[in-house]
Amino acid sequence: MAFPHVWSATEDNQPTGSTPIGQGDDYIAATRQMVRERIGLEHNFDFTNDAEQGSHREGSARVWVSETEPEDPIPAVTAETVGQLAKGRFWFKPSTGEAFVYDLGTAAWKAINITGAQLIGLVTALSAKSTVAAADKILILDSSAGGAGKLITADKFATAAQGAKADAALPASSYTAADVLTKIKTVDGAGSGLDADTVDGQQASAFQPASSAINTSNIGSQSVSNADTVDGQHASAFATAAQGVKADNALPAASYTAADVLAKVKTVDGVGSGLDADLLDGQQGSYYQPASSAITTGNIGSQTVRNADTVDGRHANEFATADQGAVAVAAAPKSWFTSGVSGSYQSHSIPKESAWTPPAGLYIFTMMNDNISIQISYESTFLTAVPPGTGGMFLTNGSILRLYNSYKTGALTVYYRKLL
């Protein structure tokens, strides 16, 4: 819409000499309104704040300098004023050094960008004022020299090949003793060419050379004296060979634990074992649904079955699918322990921010570090099943369960036992 008062050549000559006296004050008042309306486009005319009246509006004669985007600087745009108001709306953001102008067409602030052609023109103009040719150089502005241009040659920068080497280089923080040990252990052993200085801390002189050892091929030629005593003790002071065999086959008292008994019983329990439990998961038999009133294949068609939202508080996407279970069952177990006895206390070092997938078998993990979590494979990702510092007993298949070291500084060690 237009201004309430039209300012024309006729209006500009009012009042005339023949204008009635009573109408002259109307023309004076109208003139004041027309002046205020037009000057008010670029100046403040707030009747409630005399201190601001007459000052330029921000964004017109003055630039907005603020971190936040100014509100719409043109509250009412008309066809008559759009030509004038399209100019002078400018905002500068100090933290980023960006400049913006207000676009009436989209009613939004738009950043001021320098085009490629303009930048090339700027380089050409500045290099023309320099005594150094601009070819094969890059122009930068030196703030210490008041923004003057400097031409930098290519030899001050790394080559693309050097950049590729830097990207592929091993970070110094990854070169640790633990990491080196982990890598060496993947190639040591027979045929590796490694020559150890000691074995279990002993020099070679502490062991019997094979050339002078008694073996199955030369034992018949050896002279063995029949001693009367051994370390001053007669034969009666020692156990017989038969007693030694019994001792070797005996169960150590420390191994007779509730956990060991449970493990053995579980290998023979179940249907046909003859075991009659007093409780099932801590509940008497009366706690459970009798078979006589249970849903079976013969009566399930007459039952109303509800679709549960969760199982033990977990949704379906937190469980492995039937296909994933079949893959886990069919997976070939990995051979990991090639020496040592079952049940021995063992450890494994996991590099920082890395994961270790244990081999297949039943393990008891103990002394879990606060930075070690246990994760379970779900589709193409691993989800945290046991948070750091918890530990517990877990059945692994060599692919679905893994341990993750979230420590950002270095490798961590996990400890475990393999069950019999």
N, C-alpha and C positions, 0 to 999 in steps of 0.2 A: 504494500500500500504506500501511497505517497505521503509527504508531510501534511499535517493538518492545514497549514497556511502556505499557499502558493506564492512564491516571491517572483513577481514579474516586473516588467518595466512600468506598467500601470500602478502596481502596488508600491513601487519604489518612489513614485511622485505623490503619494498620499501622505498627509492630507493636502488638498489644494486650497487656494484662497477662498473658494466658494463652499468648502466643506463646512457644514454646521459645527458650531463650537462643541456641542454635546457629543459629536461623533469623533472629534479629533483625538480624545483620550483612547478610543477603541483602536485607532490606527497605531498609536504609540505602543499600546500593550501588545498588539499583534506583531509589531516590528521586533519587540523584545523577545517574544516567543520564537519568531523565525530565526533570530540570531542564536538563541540558546539551542534550538533544535539542530541547527547546522554545525555550530561549533562543538556541540555535545558529542558529535561523532568521534572526534579526536581528543576531546578534553573532558575532565570530570566536572559534572554539574550536580553534585550531590547536595541537596538542600539541607541535609542533616549534618553535614561536615564542611564547615566553611574553610577549613585548612586545606582541603583538597580541590575546592572549586577553581576551575581555570587551568589546573595542571594537566599535562599530557597524559593520556591513557598509556599504560604499559603495553608494549608491543606495537605502538604506532610510531611516535617520535622517539620513544625509548625502547630498548631491546629487553625482552625477558631474560634474566639470568637466574636460573634455578635448576635444581636437580629433578624436580617433578614437572610433568607436562602441564602447562597453563590451561585453565578452563577456556571454553570457546570465547575468543576475544571479540566476537561480533554477535551480540545477542539477537539482532534483528537485521536481516539482509533483504533488501528489496531490489527490484529490477532497476530502480533509479540510482541506487547507491552502490551496486555491486562493482561498477567500474572503478570507483574511488577506493572502496574498501578492500579491493584485491591487492593493494600495495601496502607495504609497511608493517606486516605482521611477521615478527622475527623473534626466535627463541634460541638461546645458547645454553648448552649443558656443560658446566665446567669439568666434571669428573671424567668425561669421555672426549671433550673437545669437539662435540658434534654441534652443528648448526641446523636449524629447521625453519621452514616458512609455512604459513597457514594456507592450506588449499581450500578455497571456497567451494570448489566443485565436489569434493569428498568430505568437506567439513572435518579435516584432520590435518595434523602436522606432518610434513614430509621433510626428510633429511636432504640437505644440500650435498650433492656428490659431484666430484670432478670426473669428467669423462676421460677415456683413454686418449682421445685426440687432444683434449685440453692439457693433459699431463705431458704428452709428447711435446706440445707447443711450449710448455713451461720449461722443460729440459733444454729444448733447442734455444730458447731465449736466454736462459742462464748460461749455457755453455758458450754462446756467442760472446758473452762478456768475459769469459775466462781465457787465460793464455794457454790452457791445456785442452787438447782436443777431447771431445766427449765420447769418441768411439770406444766400445768395449769397457765402458765405465758406468757406474750407477751414481745418481745424484742423491745426496742426503742433505738435510738441513741441520746445521750445527747450532744448537741453542746457545752454546757458550760463546759463539761469535755473533750473537744477535740475530740468529736465523739465517746467516749467510750460507750459500750452497757450497758443498764440497763434492768433488768427484773422486769416487773410490774405485781402484782398479780391481780386476778379477782375482789377482793373486792374493788379495786380502780375505778371500772366502775359500771355504773347503770345496773341493770338486765333488761332483755327483758320486764318483767312485769312492771317495773318502767318506761321504755321507753314508753310503751303503755299508762300508766296513764298520762305521760307528754303530749303525743300527744292528748289525749282526754280532757285535762284540759282546763278550761275556762281562756282565757287571762285576766290578771288583768285590762287591758284597757277597756275591754267590760263590767266590773262590774260598771256601772254608775247608778246614781239616775234615769235618764230618762229610762234606760233599765229595771230597777227594776219596775218602775211605769207601763211601757208597759206590763210587764208580770203579775203584780198584777191585772191589769184591765181585763185580760182574765179570771180570776177566782173569782172576787169579786161579791158582790150582795147577794141576798137571799140564805141562806143555806151554805154560804162560811165559816161561823164561825168568820168572822172579826168583832171586836168590836171597833168602832171608838170612839175617845176621844171627838171629837166635830163634829157638823154638820154645814157646812158653817161658821166655826169659832165660833159657839155658843155651850155652854155646855148644857146638858140635862135640867138643871133648867130653861133655857130660853124658854122651850116649855111646852105646856099644857099636863099633863098626860092623857091618854085615860080614866082612871078610874074616873076622875072628869070632863070630857068634856061633853058638851051638845050635844046629838046626837038624831037620829030619834026615839029612844026607850024611852028617858026620857024627851024630850022637853015638853011633856004635863004636867008634874009635876012641871015645873019651874014657879017661880013667876017673872013676868016681869012688872016693873013699867012704867007708861006712863009719860015720862019726858016732862017738859015744854020747855026745851032748851037742846041742845047738844053743849058742849063747849061754852055755852053762846049764841048760835045762835038758832032762832026759825026755824020751819020746812020750812017756806017760803024762808029761805036763802039757801036751798038745792034743787037740782034737784029732780024731781019725779022719781019713779021707771021706768015709761015708757020712760022718757027722758034718764035715764041711759041705758036702753036697746038700744035706738037709738044710743047713744054714743058708746056703745060696738060694734054695727054693722057698725058704720061709718068708712070710709076709712081715715086713717091718711094722712094729707097733705104731709108729707115727703115721703109717698109711691106713690104719684101721680107723677111719673117720666116718662120721655120719654122711658126709658128701660122697665118700667113696662107696659106702654101702648102698646109698641111694642110686648111684650110677650103675652099680652091678645089678641091683634089683630091677631097675628099669629095662635091663637087657632081656629079662625073662618074664616080666609081668604081662598083663593083658589077658585076652580071651584064652581060656584053657589053662592058665597058670595055677588056678586054685586059690589065689589070694582073695580075701574078703575084707575090703577096706571098711573101717568104722565110719569114716567121713569122706566126702568128695569135695575138694576145694573148701574144706572147713564146714561143710553142711551135712546134716543127717540125710538119709535116703528119703525121709518124708518131705524134704525141701523141694524135691524134684518131681516132675510130671510122671505119673505111673504110665507104663507102656499101654495099659488097658484103655486109657483115655487120651493117648497121644495121637497126633495126626500122622497117618501112615499112607502108603500108596493106595490102600484100599478105600480110605475115606477122605482123602485130601480134596476130591472133587466137590464134596458137599460143604467144605470149609470156606470161611471168608478170610482171606489173607491180606493183611495190610502191608503196604510198602514202607519200610522203616526209613527215616531221614538220615539216621546215623547208626553206627555200630560201635559200642563202647565210646560214644561221643565223637567218633571220627566219620567223616564223609567218605563216599566210595572212592574219590580220587586220591585218598591217602593210602590205598591198598594196591598191591600188585594185581594185574589182571590174570585171568586163567592162562592166557598165552604166555605171559611173562613167567608164570610159575612153571609151565611146561618146559620153557627154554632153560630155566634154572635147574630143573631136575635132569634134563638131558645133557647139560653142560658137562664136559669131561673134567674131572678133578685135576687140579694142577699139582705137580710133584714139587714140594718145596723143601722139606726136611730130609736131607740125604744122610745125615749123621746125627749122633746123639740119641738119647732115649726119650720115649714119650713121657710127657709130664715134666720135663726139665724146664727150668726157669730161663726164659729167653727174652731178647729185646730187639727192637728195630728202630733205626734212625729215619725220621721223616724230614726232608728239607723244609725250609720256611715257605709258607703259603703254597704247600704242595700236599698231595693226597697219596696214600698207600693202600692198595687193595690186597688184603691178606689172601693166602692160598686157601683152597677148599678144606674144610674139616671143622671140628668143634674146638673152640678156643675159649679160654677165660682171660679176659683183659683186665689188668689191675694197674693201680698207680697212674690213672689217667691224668694228664697235665691239664691245667685250666685253659690251655689254648688248643687242646685236641678234642674234636667232636667226631661223632660216629654218624655217617651219612648212608642213606639207602637210595639205590637207583630207582628213579621213577620216570618211565618213558626215556627221554633223552637228557634228563638232568638228574642231579643228586639232591635229595632233601635231607636236612638235619633230623635224625631220629633221636639221638641222645646228645644233649648239649655238653659243652666242654666241662671237664672235671667230674663227670658222673661215673663212667666205667660200667662194668657188668659182664655177664656171660653172653656170647653171641655165636650163632651158627653161621659160618661163611661158606660161600660156594665159589669163591675166587673171582666174582664179577659184580654182584649186587651190592655188597657191603664194603665200605671203605672208611679209612680214618683220615681226617683232614687237619693239617697243622696251620692254624690261622695266625701263628706268631710271625711278625714282620721282620724280626731281627735275625733269627737263625734257626737251625734244625732242632727238633725235639725228639726224645726217645720214648717209645711206648714199651711196656713190659707185659708178658702174657705167658700162659702155659698151654700146651697141647694136651688134651685129655687122652687117657689110654684107649 
